């Protein structure tokens, strides 16, 4: 355990809350999207993703984080499509219906 109350073991992170150790997995979901969506839309999406992760993986709300990364349309091919989609097809569980 480090001085901040965290310890790591295979596949999990343990953190101390109010003097207790609580084991929890820490899924962090990053959504890459074009700019232009409202804060309300991004919040609704983050809430829906977090709820799905909690329901499907049986995690508590304290275990899940969701980030939004806005990518300009002119940068999409170089920053997302080539490295994330073409570069790692084995990671895709939902493939896009477009090609660049």
Contact map, one row per residue, 1 for C-alpha under 8 A:
1111111100000000000000000000000000000000000000000000000000000000000000000000000000000000000000000000
1111111000000000000000000000000000000000000000000000000000000000000000000000000000000000000000000000
1111110000000000000000000000000000000000000000000000000000000000000000000000000000000000000000000000
1111110000000000000000000000000000000000000000000000000000000000000000000000000000000000000000000000
1111111000000011000000000000000000000000000000000000000000000000000000000000000000000000000000000000
1111111100001111000000000000000000000000000000000000000000000000000000000000000000000000000000000000
1100111110001110000000000000000000000000000000000000000000000000000000000000000000000000000000000000
1000011111011100000000000000000000000000000000000000000000000000000000000000000000000000000000000000
0000001111111100000000000000000000000000000000000000000000000000000000000000000000000000000000000000
0000000111110000000000000000000000000000000000000000000000000000000000000000000000000000000000000000
0000000011111000000000001000000000000000000000000000000000000000000000000000000000000000000000000000
0000000111111100000000111100000000000000000000000000000000000000000000000000000000000000000000000000
0000011110111110000000111100000000000000000000000000000000000000000000000000000000000000000000000000
0000011110011111000011110000000000000000000000000000000000000000000000000000000000000000000000000000
0000111000001111100011110000000000000000000000000000000000000000000000000000000000000000000000000000
0000110000000111111111000000000000000000000000000000000000000000000000000000000000000000000000000000
0000000000000011111111000000000000000000000000000000000000000000000000000000000000000000000000000000
0000000000000001111100000000000000000000000000000000000000000000000000000000000000000000000000000000
0000000000000001111110000000000000000000000000000000000000000000000000000000000000000000000000000000
0000000000000001111111000000000000000000000000000000000000000000000000000000000000000000000000000000
0000000000000111101111100000000000000000000000000000000000000000000000000000000000000000000000000000
0000000000000111100111110000000000000000000000000000000000000000000000000000000000000000000000000000
0000000000011110000011111000000000000000000000000000000000000000000000000000000000000000000000000000
0000000000011110000001111100000000000000000000000000000000100010000000000000000000000000000000000000
0000000000111000000000111110000000000000000000000000000000100010000000000000000000000000000000000000
0000000000011000000000011111000000000000000000000000000000000011100000000000000000000000000000000000
0000000000000000000000001111100000000000000000000000000000000011100000000000000000000000000000000000
0000000000000000000000000111110000000000000000000000000000000001111000000000000000000000000000000000
0000000000000000000000000011111000000000000000000000000000000001111000000000000000000000000000000000
0000000000000000000000000001111100000000000000000000000000000000011110000000000000000000000000000000
0000000000000000000000000000111110000000000000000000000000000000011110000000000000000000000000000000
0000000000000000000000000000011111000000000000000000000000000000000111100000000100000000000000000000
0000000000000000000000000000001111100000000000000000000000000000000111100000000000000000000000000000
0000000000000000000000000000000111111000000000000000000000000000000001111000000000000000000000000000
0000000000000000000000000000000011111000000000000000000000000000000001110000000000000000000000000000
0000000000000000000000000000000001111100000000000000000000000000000000000000000000000000000000000000
0000000000000000000000000000000001111110110000000000000000000000000000000000000000000000000000000000
0000000000000000000000000000000000011111110000000000000000000000000000000000000000000000000000000000
0000000000000000000000000000000000001111111000000000000000000000000000000000000000000000000000000000
0000000000000000000000000000000000000111111100000000000000000000000000000000000000000000000000000000
0000000000000000000000000000000000001111111110000000000000000000000000000000000000000000000000000000
0000000000000000000000000000000000001111111111000000000000000000000100000000000000000000000000000000
0000000000000000000000000000000000000011111111100000000000000000000000000000000000000000000000000000
0000000000000000000000000000000000000001111111110000000000000000000000000000000000000000000000000000
0000000000000000000000000000000000000000111111111000000000000000000000000000000000000000000000000000
0000000000000000000000000000000000000000011111111100000000000000011000000000000000000000000000000000
0000000000000000000000000000000000000000001111111110000000000000000000000000000000000000000000000000
0000000000000000000000000000000000000000000111111111000000000000000000000000000000000000000000000000
0000000000000000000000000000000000000000000011111111100000000000010000000000000000000000000000000000
0000000000000000000000000000000000000000000001111111110000001001110000000000000000000000000000000000
0000000000000000000000000000000000000000000000111111111000001000000000000000000000000000000000000000
0000000000000000000000000000000000000000000000011111111100000000000000000000000000000000000000000000
0000000000000000000000000000000000000000000000001111111111100001000000000000000000000000000000000000
0000000000000000000000000000000000000000000000000111111111111001000000000000000000000000000000000000
0000000000000000000000000000000000000000000000000011111111100000000000000000000000000000000000000000
0000000000000000000000000000000000000000000000000001111111000000000000000000000000000000000000000000
0000000000000000000000000000000000000000000000000000111111100000000000000000000000000000000000000000
0000000000000000000000000000000000000000000000000000111111110000000000000000000000000000000000000000
0000000000000000000000011000000000000000000000000000111011111011000000000000000000000000000000000000
0000000000000000000000000000000000000000000000000000010001111111000000000000000000000000000000000000
0000000000000000000000000000000000000000000000000110010000111111000000000000000000000000000000000000
0000000000000000000000000000000000000000000000000000000000011111000000000000000000000000000000000000
0000000000000000000000011110000000000000000000000000000000111111100000000000000000000000000000000000
0000000000000000000000000111100000000000000000000100110000111111110000000000000000000000000000000000
0000000000000000000000000111100000000000000000000100000000000011111000000000000000000000000000000000
0000000000000000000000000001111000000000000001001100000000000001111100000000000000000000000000000000
0000000000000000000000000001111000000000000001000000000000000000111110000000000000000000000000000000
0000000000000000000000000000011110000000010000000000000000000000011111000000000000000000000000000000
0000000000000000000000000000011110000000000000000000000000000000001111100000000000000000000000000000
0000000000000000000000000000000111100000000000000000000000000000000111110000000000000000000000000000
0000000000000000000000000000000111100000000000000000000000000000000011111011001000000000000000000000
0000000000000000000000000000000001100000000000000000000000000000000001111111000000000000000000000000
0000000000000000000000000000000001000000000000000000000000000000000000111111000000000000000000000000
0000000000000000000000000000000000000000000000000000000000000000000000011111100000000000000000000000
0000000000000000000000000000000000000000000000000000000000000000000000111111111100000000000000000000
0000000000000000000000000000000000000000000000000000000000000000000000111111111110000000000000000000
0000000000000000000000000000000000000000000000000000000000000000000000000111111111000000000000000001
0000000000000000000000000000000000000000000000000000000000000000000000000011111111100000000000000000
0000000000000000000000000000000000000000000000000000000000000000000000100011111111110000000000000000
0000000000000000000000000000000100000000000000000000000000000000000000000011111111111000000000000000
0000000000000000000000000000000000000000000000000000000000000000000000000001111111111100000000000001
0000000000000000000000000000000000000000000000000000000000000000000000000000111111111110000000000000
0000000000000000000000000000000000000000000000000000000000000000000000000000011111111111000000000000
0000000000000000000000000000000000000000000000000000000000000000000000000000001111111111100000000000
0000000000000000000000000000000000000000000000000000000000000000000000000000000111111111100100100000
0000000000000000000000000000000000000000000000000000000000000000000000000000000011111111100000000000
0000000000000000000000000000000000000000000000000000000000000000000000000000000001111111100000000000
0000000000000000000000000000000000000000000000000000000000000000000000000000000000111111111100000000
0000000000000000000000000000000000000000000000000000000000000000000000000000000000011111111100000000
0000000000000000000000000000000000000000000000000000000000000000000000000000000000000001111100000000
0000000000000000000000000000000000000000000000000000000000000000000000000000000000000001111110000000
0000000000000000000000000000000000000000000000000000000000000000000000000000000000001001111111100000
0000000000000000000000000000000000000000000000000000000000000000000000000000000000000000001111100000
0000000000000000000000000000000000000000000000000000000000000000000000000000000000000000000111110000
0000000000000000000000000000000000000000000000000000000000000000000000000000000000001000000111111000
0000000000000000000000000000000000000000000000000000000000000000000000000000000000000000000001111110
0000000000000000000000000000000000000000000000000000000000000000000000000000000000000000000000111110
0000000000000000000000000000000000000000000000000000000000000000000000000000000000000000000000011111
0000000000000000000000000000000000000000000000000000000000000000000000000000000000000000000000011111
0000000000000000000000000000000000000000000000000000000000000000000000000000100010000000000000000111
